[in-house]
Amino acid sequence: MRRFDKDISIVFPAYNEEENIEICILVAYHILKELVRDFEIIVVNDGSTDMTKEICLGLEKRLDNFRLISKEKNEGYGYALRDGFSAARFELVFFSDADRQFDIINLKDLLEYIDAYDIVIGFRKKRQDSLKRKFLSWGYNMLVRLIFNFYVTDIDCAFKIFRKRIFDKITIESQYYFVNTEILAKARRFGFSIKEVGVSHFPRYEGESKVGFLEIPITLKEIMRIYRSLRAINSP
């Protein structure tokens, strides 16, 4: 495996992931030791009510470049990412979910392009989700393309790397899962370059998905709010 002369901050938002979080962090830790020059792993515990926090506190004592940000109450996926990105020390910031549906080794494929682009995003080559999740994702992607007039293959794929400086321009406002769309829509508006790369995807073996039909009204409200926000941004 090629070793990259890069320093990177890895952010994992986590809500009730006690079955997954330790394996997720340990696998990332050992791969990153071989993959990059220096790194940090940040878990944002978003008010979990299970043992996620306690497991992470134990890992903090064992791993010298692991940090836990713990919220007392659940504030939402978007705010968890926002706080993780703000705490990142390095210029390259990557995030993924803590549910082990992605293989962190695919980070090497994104790093191949980060010198030439501001943002490199994954798309799931063979998505291993339920028919309900696939249907929701398909409909959402179609809606985003129609309203925001830009195309990416898999806008909500939780496998993305950014140059941290883009967040000097982009302010995360979305509290929930619309955050992926918000970041990319604003990035396009500001003229940042985006590259897509196919990544592996696995079924969720432990825990439950936090996304469902109940999020649809919230998402529609967020879409319209960010649409109005984008109209107020002067493109470069």
C-alpha positions as CSV (number, residue, x, y, z in Angstrom):
1,M,0.0,0.0,0.0
2,R,1.3,3.4,-1.0
3,R,2.2,5.7,1.9
4,F,1.1,9.4,1.4
5,D,3.2,12.3,2.7
6,K,0.0,13.9,4.2
7,D,-1.4,14.8,7.6
8,I,-5.1,14.2,8.0
9,S,-7.9,14.6,10.5
10,I,-10.6,11.8,10.5
11,V,-14.0,12.6,11.9
12,F,-16.6,10.0,12.9
13,P,-20.0,11.2,14.0
14,A,-21.5,8.6,16.2
15,Y,-25.0,8.1,17.8
16,N,-25.7,4.9,19.6
17,E,-23.0,2.9,17.9
18,E,-21.8,0.7,20.8
19,E,-21.7,-2.4,18.6
20,N,-19.5,-0.7,16.0
21,I,-17.4,2.1,17.4
22,E,-14.4,0.2,18.9
23,I,-13.8,-1.9,15.7
24,C,-14.3,1.2,13.6
25,I,-11.7,3.2,15.4
26,L,-9.1,0.5,15.8
27,V,-9.3,-0.5,12.2
28,A,-9.0,3.2,11.1
29,Y,-6.1,3.6,13.6
30,H,-4.0,0.7,12.2
31,I,-4.6,1.6,8.6
32,L,-3.8,5.3,9.0
33,K,-0.5,4.4,10.7
34,E,0.5,2.8,7.4
35,L,-1.2,5.2,5.0
36,V,-0.3,8.7,6.0
37,R,2.5,10.7,7.7
38,D,0.4,11.9,10.6
39,F,-3.2,11.7,11.6
40,E,-5.8,12.2,14.3
41,I,-9.1,10.5,14.8
42,I,-12.0,12.5,16.3
43,V,-15.2,10.9,17.3
44,V,-18.2,13.2,17.9
45,N,-20.5,11.4,20.3
46,D,-23.8,13.0,19.5
47,G,-25.6,12.4,22.8
48,S,-25.6,8.6,22.7
49,T,-27.7,6.8,25.2
50,D,-25.9,3.5,25.0
51,M,-22.2,2.7,25.8
52,T,-20.7,4.7,22.9
53,K,-19.2,7.4,25.1
54,E,-17.7,4.9,27.7
55,I,-16.1,2.8,24.9
56,C,-14.5,5.9,23.4
57,L,-13.3,7.1,26.8
58,G,-11.5,3.8,27.1
59,L,-10.0,4.2,23.6
60,E,-8.8,7.7,24.5
61,K,-6.6,6.2,27.2
62,R,-5.1,3.7,24.8
63,L,-4.6,5.7,21.6
64,D,-2.5,8.9,21.7
65,N,-3.9,10.5,18.6
66,F,-7.6,9.8,19.3
67,R,-9.9,12.4,20.7
68,L,-13.5,12.3,21.8
69,I,-16.0,15.2,21.6
70,S,-19.0,14.3,23.6
71,K,-22.4,16.1,23.6
72,E,-24.8,15.7,26.4
73,K,-27.8,15.5,24.1
74,N,-28.4,14.6,20.5
75,E,-28.0,17.7,18.3
76,G,-28.0,16.1,14.9
77,Y,-25.6,14.6,12.3
78,G,-24.9,18.0,10.6
79,Y,-23.9,19.7,13.9
80,A,-21.8,16.7,14.8
81,L,-19.8,17.1,11.6
82,R,-19.6,20.8,12.0
83,D,-18.0,20.4,15.5
84,G,-15.7,17.7,14.3
85,F,-14.4,19.8,11.4
86,S,-13.9,22.8,13.7
87,A,-11.8,20.7,16.1
88,A,-9.6,19.2,13.3
89,R,-5.9,20.2,13.5
90,F,-4.8,19.2,10.0
91,E,-5.4,20.8,6.6
92,L,-7.0,17.6,5.2
93,V,-10.3,16.6,6.8
94,F,-12.0,13.3,6.1
95,F,-15.3,11.9,7.5
96,S,-17.2,8.7,7.4
97,D,-19.8,7.0,9.5
98,A,-19.1,4.8,12.5
99,D,-21.4,2.0,11.4
100,R,-18.7,0.1,9.5
101,Q,-20.5,0.2,6.1
102,F,-17.4,1.7,4.5
103,D,-13.8,0.3,4.2
104,I,-11.4,2.9,5.5
105,I,-8.7,1.5,3.1
106,N,-10.6,3.2,0.3
107,L,-9.3,6.5,1.7
108,K,-6.1,5.8,-0.3
109,D,-8.2,6.1,-3.5
110,L,-9.4,9.6,-2.5
111,L,-6.0,10.7,-1.4
112,E,-4.7,10.0,-5.0
113,Y,-6.7,13.0,-6.2
114,I,-6.6,15.5,-3.3
115,D,-3.6,17.4,-4.6
116,A,-5.6,18.3,-7.7
117,Y,-9.1,19.0,-6.2
118,D,-10.5,20.8,-3.2
119,I,-13.0,18.0,-2.4
120,V,-12.9,14.3,-3.2
121,I,-16.1,12.3,-2.6
122,G,-16.9,8.7,-2.7
123,F,-19.8,7.0,-4.4
124,R,-21.0,3.5,-3.4
125,K,-20.2,1.2,-6.3
126,K,-22.6,-1.5,-5.1
127,R,-24.8,-0.1,-2.4
128,Q,-25.6,-2.7,0.3
129,D,-28.7,-1.1,1.8
130,S,-32.4,-2.1,2.1
131,L,-34.8,-1.3,-0.8
132,K,-36.3,1.4,1.4
133,R,-33.0,3.2,1.8
134,K,-32.2,2.8,-1.9
135,F,-35.5,4.3,-2.8
136,L,-35.2,7.2,-0.5
137,S,-31.7,7.9,-1.7
138,W,-32.7,7.7,-5.4
139,G,-35.6,10.1,-4.9
140,Y,-33.5,12.5,-2.9
141,N,-30.7,12.6,-5.5
142,M,-33.2,13.3,-8.2
143,L,-34.7,16.2,-6.2
144,V,-31.3,17.7,-5.4
145,R,-30.3,17.6,-9.1
146,L,-33.5,19.3,-10.1
147,I,-33.5,22.1,-7.5
148,F,-29.7,22.8,-7.3
149,N,-28.9,22.1,-10.9
150,F,-25.8,20.0,-10.2
151,Y,-25.0,16.3,-10.5
152,V,-23.0,14.0,-8.3
153,T,-23.5,10.2,-8.4
154,D,-24.2,9.7,-4.7
155,I,-24.5,12.9,-2.8
156,D,-25.1,11.4,0.7
157,C,-22.2,8.9,0.5
158,A,-20.5,9.3,3.9
159,F,-17.0,9.1,2.6
160,K,-15.5,12.5,1.7
161,I,-12.3,14.4,2.1
162,F,-11.9,18.2,2.1
163,R,-9.3,20.8,2.3
164,K,-10.1,22.4,5.6
165,R,-9.8,25.9,4.1
166,I,-13.1,25.5,2.2
167,F,-14.8,25.9,5.5
168,D,-13.4,29.5,5.7
169,K,-16.1,30.1,3.0
170,I,-18.7,27.4,3.8
171,T,-20.6,27.7,7.0
172,I,-22.5,24.5,8.0
173,E,-26.1,25.4,8.9
174,S,-27.8,22.1,8.5
175,Q,-28.6,20.2,11.7
176,Y,-29.4,16.9,10.2
177,Y,-28.5,14.7,7.2
178,F,-29.0,17.5,4.6
179,V,-25.5,18.6,5.5
180,N,-23.8,16.6,2.7
181,T,-26.0,18.4,0.1
182,E,-25.4,21.8,1.8
183,I,-21.6,21.5,1.7
184,L,-21.5,20.3,-1.9
185,A,-24.0,22.9,-3.1
186,K,-22.1,25.7,-1.4
187,A,-18.8,24.4,-2.7
188,R,-20.0,24.4,-6.2
189,R,-21.4,27.9,-5.7
190,F,-18.0,29.1,-4.5
191,G,-16.2,27.4,-7.3
192,F,-14.4,24.7,-5.4
193,S,-13.4,21.6,-7.5
194,I,-14.9,18.2,-6.8
195,K,-13.8,14.7,-7.8
196,E,-15.9,11.5,-7.5
197,V,-14.3,8.1,-6.8
198,G,-16.0,4.7,-6.4
199,V,-15.7,3.1,-3.0
200,S,-16.8,-0.2,-1.5
201,H,-20.0,-0.5,0.6
202,F,-21.1,-3.2,3.1
203,P,-24.3,-4.1,4.8
204,R,-24.8,-2.8,8.3
205,Y,-24.0,-5.8,10.5
206,E,-24.7,-4.3,13.9
207,G,-27.1,-1.5,15.2
208,E,-29.8,0.3,13.3
209,S,-29.9,3.0,10.6
210,K,-30.9,6.4,11.9
211,V,-32.5,7.5,8.6
212,G,-36.1,6.9,7.6
213,F,-39.3,8.4,6.2
214,L,-39.7,10.7,9.3
215,E,-36.7,12.7,8.0
216,I,-38.5,13.7,4.7
217,P,-40.3,16.8,6.0
218,I,-37.2,18.0,7.8
219,T,-35.1,17.5,4.6
220,L,-37.6,19.3,2.4
221,K,-37.6,22.3,4.8
222,E,-33.7,22.2,4.8
223,I,-33.6,22.1,1.0
224,M,-35.7,25.3,0.7
225,R,-33.7,27.1,3.4
226,I,-30.4,26.4,1.8
227,Y,-31.8,27.2,-1.7
228,R,-32.6,30.7,-0.4
229,S,-29.2,30.9,1.3
230,L,-27.4,30.0,-2.0
231,R,-29.3,32.7,-3.9
232,A,-27.7,35.2,-1.6
233,I,-24.2,34.0,-2.2
234,N,-22.2,35.8,-4.9
235,S,-20.4,33.2,-7.0
236,P,-16.7,33.9,-7.8
